Amino acid sequence: MLRQIFEITWMNLRNINARRGASSVIVIGIAGVVAVLVGLLSMAAGFSSALKDASRPDRAIVMRAGSGDEMGSWLSNDEVNVIAQQPGIVATSSELYVALDLPKRATNKMATVVGRGVTEAAFTVRPELHIVAGRAFTPGHNEMLVGSSAARQYVGLEIGDRVELRDQPWTVVGHFETGGSATESEVWMDLATAQAVFRRSGAVNSLRVQLQNAEPATSVNARIQNDPRVRAALIPETEFYGGQSKVQTALIERFAYFIAAIMAVGAVIAALNSMYAAVSVRTVEIATLRALGFGNVPVVTSVMVESLVLALIGGVLGGAIVYAAFDGYTASTLNNSAHAQVAFGFRVTPQLLQLGLAWALALGFIGGLLPALRAARMPITAALRGE
């Protein structure tokens, strides 16, 4: 039986070129499904990665108790001083969080960008931040240090450009990178200057803290919440950014699977029609083989292998197209949790390519099963007569 399977399958595969019109329908249809699925999921993966890459396990954010985001939080200077003295905290960065409206390069429409007022301590707490062009802002001056992603996405953020904020001119003096994280979508300013301009004196939105490696975040949080002098809660950065990415990522993934499922139905129908046509053309050939002693199993296997091979080619083609076109492609979307735009790069990961190939093979299996069974069940005498 194995010899029969090999011989008839090899014969089918050698003759695929003779049926390249019908075969290309299967390949292109499945390639389209895989490209759409992997492309949309790579968008979700890139967005999630941009947020999660901004976090470190030994770093946390302190906000007003009950606040779900930095914009809705505030801490007084007295509370900041109390929190900074808590055991387990080795460094702190007081930060102001404001929304800036800037025009996007692609559409010239206004979009919301995170403006962050910080002190020199912010650079200590975030050692992954590197200034790649220009310099840091000078305390007390209306100067801005811009993330590289924000500089690419928005108009007027090149070094030397002047931006009007609250009727005051601000000068861009440098660009920074943080390894592709969401922080690169922000604009940094001197904290004291930003507090004066945005009328936020005496308070900040959040406190970024560096924890001792051996100190669990839960213990530090418990001490902060039990201190009657403050109303605040400490959240590990991994948990904070993971929560921000969860809703948006889930939405993109649901949309991806919905669109891919609709396209998959069309691809399966195309595969069924193509494989039925291939079986119909080879009716006499299949009947002759069965009359010569080839069993039903080799016939079914040969048709299934042909369908799976075409599906695999389509899956590889779709994966290759989306990898070449979208891997690393930079886009931006609204982070609803942060109320601002976040720039991110599409990530076509090996796991997504494997998922695309799995979908392709599944579609090839479904599309080839019924034609294969029809070929095996066809009466030999009727098939030889071409009925």
C-alpha positions in Angstrom: 0.0 0.0 0.0 2.8 2.4 0.8 4.3 1.8 -2.6 1.0 2.5 -4.3 0.6 5.7 -2.2 4.0 6.9 -3.2 3.6 6.1 -6.9 0.2 7.7 -7.4 1.0 10.7 -5.2 4.2 11.3 -7.1 2.4 11.1 -10.4 -0.2 13.7 -9.2 2.5 16.1 -8.0 4.4 15.9 -11.3 1.2 16.8 -13.1 0.3 19.9 -11.0 1.9 22.1 -13.7 -0.5 20.8 -16.2 -3.3 22.0 -13.9 -1.6 25.3 -13.0 -4.7 27.4 -13.6 -6.8 25.5 -11.1 -3.9 25.1 -8.8 -3.1 28.8 -8.7 -6.6 29.5 -7.5 -6.0 27.4 -4.4 -2.5 28.9 -3.8 -3.6 32.5 -4.2 -6.7 32.1 -2.1 -4.9 30.6 0.8 -2.0 33.0 0.5 -4.5 35.8 0.9 -6.0 34.3 4.0 -2.6 33.8 5.6 -1.4 37.3 4.7 -4.4 39.0 6.2 -4.4 36.9 9.3 -0.7 37.2 10.0 -0.6 40.9 9.0 -3.4 41.9 11.4 -2.0 39.7 14.2 1.5 41.2 13.7 -0.1 44.6 14.3 -1.5 43.3 17.6 1.9 41.8 18.5 3.7 45.1 17.7 1.3 47.2 19.8 1.5 44.8 22.7 5.3 44.7 22.5 5.7 48.5 22.3 3.9 48.8 25.7 5.4 45.7 27.4 8.9 46.7 26.3 8.5 50.0 28.2 8.4 48.0 31.5 11.0 46.5 33.7 10.4 44.0 36.5 12.3 46.1 39.1 10.3 49.3 38.3 6.8 50.4 39.2 4.5 53.4 39.0 2.7 55.0 41.9 -0.6 56.8 41.2 -3.6 58.0 43.2 -5.5 55.1 44.7 -8.4 54.1 42.4 -6.9 55.8 39.3 -6.7 53.6 36.2 -4.3 55.8 34.3 -1.8 58.6 34.8 -4.1 61.3 33.4 -6.7 60.7 36.1 -4.2 60.6 38.9 -2.5 63.2 41.0 -0.1 63.2 43.9 0.8 66.2 46.1 4.5 67.1 46.8 4.0 65.9 50.5 2.8 62.5 49.3 5.7 62.2 46.9 8.2 62.9 49.7 6.5 60.3 52.0 6.5 57.6 49.2 10.1 58.3 48.3 11.2 57.4 51.9 9.4 54.0 51.9 11.8 51.0 52.4 12.4 49.1 49.2 12.4 52.2 47.0 15.9 53.2 45.9 15.1 56.0 43.3 12.0 58.0 42.3 11.0 60.2 39.4 8.1 62.7 39.8 6.3 63.1 36.5 3.6 65.3 35.1 1.3 63.8 32.4 -0.3 66.2 29.9 -2.0 65.8 26.5 -0.5 67.7 23.6 -2.3 68.1 20.2 0.1 67.9 17.3 -0.4 67.4 13.5 0.4 63.9 12.1 2.7 63.8 9.1 0.5 61.4 7.1 -2.8 63.3 7.3 -1.8 66.6 8.9 -4.7 66.1 11.3 -4.3 66.8 15.0 -3.6 63.8 17.3 -3.0 63.5 21.0 0.6 63.0 22.1 1.8 62.3 25.6 3.8 65.2 27.1 5.7 64.3 30.2 7.3 66.7 32.6 10.3 65.1 34.3 13.5 65.9 36.3 17.0 64.5 35.9 15.8 61.6 38.0 13.8 60.3 35.1 16.9 59.4 33.2 18.3 57.5 36.2 15.1 55.5 36.7 15.0 54.7 32.9 18.5 53.6 32.0 17.3 52.2 28.7 16.7 55.8 27.4 19.5 57.1 25.2 19.7 60.5 23.5 20.5 59.7 19.8 20.5 63.3 18.5 20.9 66.7 20.0 20.9 67.1 23.8 18.7 66.9 26.9 16.5 69.9 27.8 17.9 72.5 30.2 16.0 72.8 33.5 14.0 76.1 33.7 13.9 76.5 29.9 11.0 75.9 27.4 12.8 73.0 25.7 11.6 69.6 24.6 13.3 66.2 24.3 11.3 64.1 21.7 11.0 60.4 21.3 12.2 59.1 17.9 8.8 57.6 17.1 7.0 60.8 17.9 9.5 62.7 15.7 8.8 60.4 12.7 5.0 60.5 13.2 4.3 64.2 13.8 5.1 67.5 12.1 7.4 70.1 13.7 9.4 67.8 16.1 12.7 68.0 14.3 15.7 69.4 16.3 15.5 73.2 16.2 11.7 73.3 15.5 9.6 75.5 17.7 6.2 74.3 19.0 3.5 76.5 20.5 2.1 75.1 23.8 -0.2 77.2 25.9 0.7 80.3 23.9 4.4 79.8 24.6 7.1 78.7 22.2 9.0 75.5 23.0 12.2 74.4 21.2 13.0 70.8 20.3 16.6 70.2 21.4 17.0 66.4 21.1 15.7 63.0 20.2 15.8 59.9 22.3 15.2 56.1 21.9 14.2 53.4 24.4 14.5 50.3 22.3 11.3 50.7 20.4 9.0 50.9 23.4 5.9 53.2 23.8 8.0 55.8 25.6 9.4 56.8 22.2 6.0 58.2 21.4 6.3 60.8 24.2 7.6 64.4 24.4 9.6 65.2 27.5 9.9 68.6 29.2 11.4 70.1 32.4 9.0 69.3 35.2 9.0 72.7 37.0 8.6 74.6 33.7 5.7 72.3 32.6 4.0 72.7 35.9 4.1 76.5 35.6 2.9 76.5 31.9 0.2 74.0 32.4 -0.9 75.4 35.8 -0.1 72.2 37.8 2.1 73.6 40.5 2.3 71.6 43.7 1.3 68.2 42.3 2.3 65.6 39.8 0.4 62.8 38.1 2.6 59.9 39.0 5.8 58.7 40.6 8.1 56.3 38.7 10.1 54.3 41.3 13.1 52.0 41.1 12.7 49.0 43.5 15.3 47.0 45.2 15.7 43.7 43.4 15.0 41.6 46.5 12.0 43.7 47.6 8.6 42.4 46.3 6.4 45.1 44.8 3.4 43.8 46.8 5.2 44.5 50.1 6.1 48.1 49.1 2.5 48.6 47.9 1.1 47.3 51.2 3.2 49.8 53.1 2.2 52.7 50.9 -1.5 51.9 51.2 -1.3 51.4 55.0 0.3 54.8 55.4 -2.4 57.3 56.5 -0.4 60.3 55.0 -0.9 59.2 51.4 -3.7 57.9 49.2 -1.8 56.0 46.5 -1.1 52.6 45.1 2.0 51.1 43.6 1.6 49.0 40.4 4.5 47.1 38.8 5.2 48.4 35.3 4.8 44.9 33.8 1.3 44.8 35.2 0.5 48.4 34.3 1.5 48.2 30.7 0.1 44.7 30.3 -3.3 46.0 31.4 -3.1 48.9 28.9 -2.3 46.6 26.0 -4.8 43.9 26.8 -8.0 45.5 25.6 -6.6 46.9 22.4 -4.7 43.7 21.5 -7.8 41.6 22.1 -9.8 43.9 19.8 -7.3 43.7 17.0 -7.0 39.9 17.4 -10.8 39.4 17.3 -11.0 41.5 14.1 -8.2 39.5 12.6 -9.8 36.2 13.1 -13.2 37.5 12.0 -11.8 38.8 8.7 -9.6 35.7 8.2 -12.6 33.4 8.8 -14.6 35.1 6.1 -11.8 34.9 3.7 -11.2 31.3 4.7 -14.7 30.3 3.6 -14.0 31.7 0.2 -10.6 29.9 0.0 -12.2 26.6 1.0 -14.9 27.0 -1.7 -12.2 27.8 -4.2 -10.2 24.7 -3.1 -13.2 22.5 -3.3 -14.1 23.6 -6.8 -10.5 23.3 -8.0 -10.0 19.9 -6.5 -13.4 18.6 -7.7 -12.4 19.9 -11.2 -9.0 18.1 -10.9 -10.7 14.9 -9.9 -13.3 15.2 -12.7 -10.6 15.7 -15.3 -8.8 12.6 -14.0 -11.8 10.4 -13.7 -10.7 7.9 -16.3 -7.1 8.0 -15.0 -8.2 7.3 -11.4 -10.6 4.5 -12.5 -7.8 2.9 -14.6 -5.5 2.9 -11.6 -8.2 1.3 -9.4 -8.9 -1.3 -12.1 -5.1 -2.1 -12.1 -5.3 -2.8 -8.3 -4.7 0.5 -6.7 -6.8 0.7 -3.5 -9.0 3.5 -2.2 -6.6 4.6 0.4 -3.8 5.5 -2.1 -6.3 7.4 -4.2 -7.6 9.4 -1.2 -4.1 10.0 0.0 -2.8 11.3 -3.3 -5.6 13.8 -3.7 -5.2 15.0 -0.1 -1.4 15.3 -0.5 -1.9 17.4 -3.6 -4.3 19.7 -1.8 -2.0 20.0 1.2 1.0 20.8 -1.0 -0.8 23.6 -2.8 -2.1 24.9 0.6 1.5 24.8 2.0 2.8 26.8 -1.0 0.0 29.3 -0.5 0.8 29.6 3.2 4.5 30.1 2.6 3.7 32.7 -0.1 1.3 34.6 2.1 3.7 34.5 5.1 6.6 35.7 2.9 4.6 38.6 1.5 3.5 39.9 4.8 7.0 39.5 6.3 8.6 41.4 3.5 5.9 44.1 3.5 5.0 44.6 7.1 7.7 43.3 9.5 9.1 46.5 11.2 6.6 48.7 9.5 5.8 51.7 11.8 2.3 52.8 12.5 0.4 54.5 15.3 -2.9 54.0 17.0 -4.9 55.4 19.9 -4.1 53.8 23.2 -7.5 54.2 24.9 -6.0 53.6 28.3 -3.4 56.4 27.9 -5.8 58.7 25.9 -2.9 59.3 23.4 -1.4 57.9 20.2 1.3 55.2 20.5 3.7 54.4 17.6 4.7 50.8 17.2 6.3 48.5 14.6 4.5 45.5 13.2 6.1 42.2 14.4 5.8 39.2 12.1 7.1 36.6 14.6 7.9 32.9 14.0 4.9 32.0 16.0 2.6 34.0 13.8 4.2 32.4 10.7 3.6 29.0 12.2 0.0 29.9 12.9 -0.4 31.0 9.3 1.0 27.7 8.0 -1.3 25.8 10.3 -4.3 27.7 8.9 -3.2 27.0 5.4 -2.8 23.3 6.0 -6.2 23.2 7.7 -7.9 24.9 4.7 -6.1 22.6 2.3 -7.2 19.5 4.3 -10.9 20.7 4.3 -10.7 21.7 0.7 -9.3 18.3 -0.4 -11.2 15.9 1.8 -14.5 15.7 -0.1 -13.0 15.6 -3.6 -10.6 12.8 -2.3 -13.6 10.8 -1.0 -15.5 11.3 -4.2 -12.5 10.0 -6.2 -12.3 6.9 -4.0 -16.1 6.1 -4.1 -16.5 6.6 -7.8 -17.8 3.3 -9.5 -15.0 2.0 -11.7 -17.2 1.0 -14.7 -19.0 4.4 -14.7 -15.7 6.3 -14.4 -14.2 4.3 -17.3 -17.1 5.3 -19.5 -16.6 8.9 -18.5 -20.0 9.2 -16.8 
